[in-house]
Amino acid sequence: MFGLVMAGEQLFPMVGMVPPPWFYSLRANRFGTMASTWLLGNALQSFLQGTGAFEVSLNDELIFSKLQEGRFPGEIELRNAIGKKLVNSRITGDGNGDLWT
């Protein structure tokens, strides 16, 4: 949302669109738009963390479960776990798609 408000006048023409009317309303009140986005983002984050569910899967294989571990993973821990699974994977298909097996 921040990028859209700050750079929308350049982004819309790049994708061949005329900025819609609601964009100008958001742009006219940049501070209110950004503050609202930040507050709603924090509320959503709190709600999602409060549910207790956070699971990461790759190819239908569970990599991390907050419900099993009782905690959130660290960024490096999660990156390493995904990296190990990807190293043991191989790309298949016609070369145009990202199909991992």
N, C-alpha and C positions, 0 to 999 in steps of 0.2 A: 504494500500500500504506500509505503514511504517513497519508493522509487517511482510509482505511478504519479503521485502528487507532485514530486519534484521534477520529473523528466517526461511527463505525459505528453507535453506538446511536441516533443521530439519522437517519442515512442509510437504514438498512434500513426503519424505519417509513414514511419518506417515499415509498418505492417499494412499500409494501404488503407487506413481507416481515418475518418474524420472524428475528432474527439467528441464523445457523446455529451449531452447536456449535463448529466450528473457529474462529469469530470470538472466542469467549470465551477460547480457548487463546492466540490471538495477543494479545488484549487483556491477559491476565494477565501476559504477558512482553513488554511494550512495547519495552523497550530491546533485548532479543534479536531481536525481530521487525524493528525498524528497522535495527539493525546488520547483520543478515543480508541484508535488502533492499538496503542500501547496498553491501555487499561483493559480492553477486551482480550488482547493477547495474554496478559497476565492472568485474567480470570479463567480463560480457557486452559492455560497451563496448569493452574491450581486444580481445576476440576479434573483434568486428565490424570494428574499425579495422585489425586485423592481416590481414584477408582481402584488403585492397586495393580492395574494391569499394564504391563509394558513387556512386550515380547518381540524379539527379533528373529526372523526366519529367513533362510536362504534355501531355495529349491525345496520347500516344504520340510526342511530340517531345522529344528529349533536350535538357535545359537545362544540366546540368552532369554531367561524368564525372570522378571522381577518377583513373580508369585513364588517361584521355586527358591530363588536366592534371598529374597527378603530385602533387596536393595536395588538401587539403580546402578547400571554399569558405568564405569569411568569411560571417558572418551577413548583413551589409549587402549584400554582393555577391550572395548567393543571393536575398535578398528583392527586390533590384532586378531581377535576371534574371527572376524569376517575375512581378513586377509588369509588366514590359515585355510579356511574353507575354499576360497577362491584359488589358492595355489594348487589345491587338490582337484580343482575343476578343470574342465577343458571347454573351449568354444566349439559348438557344432552348428550346422546349418550351412547356408550358402555364402557366408562371409559378410552379408549385408546386415544381418540382425545380430543382436547380442543375446544369443541363446546359450545358457550355461547348463552343463549337466554334471 
